[in-house]
Amino acid sequence: MSARDQEFSGTVNGDVAGRDVVNIHVPAEKPESERQAAFKRHTGIHCSREVRHHLERLMEHHGFTAQELARAWNVGSLVWDQQARRLRSNARKLDLTAGWAGMAVMTTVLVIALVETMFRVTSPYLKPALLFGTCVAYIFMTKFVLLATILPQVTARRVEKTQADLQK
């Protein structure tokens, strides 16, 4: 049996012109609201169609993850420049410097407090508990400072550098 003599017994999605099937397996187009809702569900970013296309291109072709782009977008380090029609970094050197300074101050204060407490406490059971508690607190505070200030700034700068390289 040749291709011309084929018979279809199931349903056909598309048009039939004579014996030829046209547009078979073409999915129905989703409305923009569905696409935006799905994008927000998957990435946590609520944005317009144009912004979504730019963000998806960054994830698809330039190695960015949805999590890091969402963090930068939600913190405000990454913004849409309506006039230039592209994403731009809203990161300032002052913010990045303040983040690293906060890390340094937090580390210094915790180390001084821990050393002072270790000299004052005489209980052999309380010292390890205080050390453990201080280390856990330090880890969580460090993670918070990194996620809230430093990493979004770095991601926004990487996005801007990537876009500048594409325009060259």
C-alpha positions in Angstrom: 0.0 0.0 0.0 1.4 3.4 -0.9 1.3 6.5 1.1 -1.4 7.8 -1.2 -3.7 4.8 -0.4 -3.6 5.1 3.4 -6.8 5.1 5.3 -7.3 6.7 8.7 -9.7 5.0 11.0 -9.3 7.3 14.0 -10.0 11.0 14.4 -7.9 13.5 12.6 -6.9 16.8 14.1 -6.7 19.1 11.2 -8.2 19.6 7.7 -8.6 17.0 5.0 -8.0 18.2 1.4 -9.0 15.4 -0.9 -6.9 12.5 0.3 -4.2 14.6 2.0 -4.2 15.5 5.6 -3.2 19.0 6.4 -2.1 20.4 9.8 -2.2 17.1 11.6 -1.1 17.2 15.3 -1.2 20.9 15.6 -2.1 21.7 19.3 -4.7 24.4 20.0 -3.1 27.7 20.9 -3.3 28.7 24.5 -4.5 32.1 25.5 -1.9 34.5 27.0 -3.5 34.4 30.4 -2.9 30.6 30.6 0.7 31.1 29.5 1.3 33.8 32.1 -0.3 31.6 34.9 1.8 28.6 33.9 5.0 30.7 33.9 4.2 32.2 37.3 3.5 28.7 38.7 6.8 27.3 37.4 9.1 30.3 38.1 7.3 32.5 40.6 7.6 35.5 38.3 4.5 37.5 37.3 5.4 39.5 34.2 4.2 40.6 30.7 4.6 38.5 27.6 7.7 40.4 26.3 9.5 40.0 29.7 8.6 36.3 29.8 10.1 35.8 26.3 13.3 37.5 27.4 13.5 35.4 30.6 12.8 32.2 28.8 15.5 32.9 26.3 18.0 33.5 29.2 17.0 30.2 30.7 17.1 28.3 27.4 20.2 29.6 25.8 22.3 31.3 28.5 22.3 28.9 31.5 20.2 30.9 33.9 17.9 29.0 36.2 14.3 30.0 37.0 15.2 30.2 40.7 18.0 32.7 40.3 16.0 34.9 37.8 13.0 34.8 40.1 15.1 35.9 43.1 16.6 38.8 41.2 13.2 39.8 39.7 11.3 39.6 43.0 13.9 41.5 45.0 14.0 44.2 42.3 17.6 43.7 41.2 16.3 42.9 37.7 13.8 45.2 36.1 12.3 45.7 32.6 13.4 48.9 30.8 10.3 49.8 28.8 12.1 52.4 26.6 15.0 50.1 25.7 12.7 47.0 25.5 15.1 44.8 27.4 15.9 43.6 30.9 18.3 45.8 32.9 20.1 45.5 36.2 18.8 47.7 39.0 21.8 46.5 41.1 23.9 49.2 42.6 27.4 48.8 43.8 26.3 50.2 47.1 23.8 47.4 47.6 26.4 44.8 46.8 29.0 46.5 49.1 26.4 46.7 51.9 25.6 43.0 51.5 29.3 42.0 51.9 29.7 44.5 54.7 26.7 43.0 56.5 28.3 39.5 56.2 31.6 40.8 57.6 29.9 42.6 60.5 27.7 39.6 61.3 30.7 37.2 61.3 32.7 39.5 63.5 29.9 40.0 66.0 29.1 36.3 66.2 32.8 35.3 66.7 33.4 37.9 69.4 30.2 36.9 71.2 31.0 33.2 70.9 34.6 33.7 72.2 33.4 35.8 75.1 30.7 33.3 76.0 33.1 30.4 75.9 35.4 32.1 78.4 32.5 32.8 80.8 30.7 29.5 80.7 32.2 26.8 82.8 29.7 24.0 82.2 31.0 21.2 79.9 27.5 20.6 78.6 26.6 24.2 77.9 29.7 25.1 75.8 29.0 22.6 73.0 25.3 23.6 73.0 26.2 27.3 72.7 28.7 26.5 70.0 26.2 24.5 68.1 23.5 27.1 68.5 25.7 29.9 67.3 26.9 27.9 64.3 23.4 27.1 63.2 22.3 30.8 63.7 25.3 31.9 61.6 24.5 29.5 58.8 20.9 30.6 58.6 21.8 34.3 58.8 24.5 33.9 56.2 22.0 32.1 53.9 19.5 34.9 54.4 22.0 37.7 53.6 23.2 35.8 50.5 19.7 35.1 49.2 18.3 38.5 50.0 21.1 40.9 48.9 24.2 39.4 47.3 23.0 36.6 44.9 20.2 38.7 43.3 22.7 41.5 42.6 25.1 39.1 41.0 22.4 37.5 38.9 21.2 40.9 37.6 24.8 41.9 36.7 25.2 38.6 34.8 22.0 39.2 32.9 23.1 42.7 31.9 26.5 41.4 30.8 24.9 38.6 28.8 22.6 41.1 27.0 25.6 43.5 26.4 27.5 40.6 24.8 24.5 39.7 22.6 24.3 43.3 21.3 28.0 43.4 20.2 
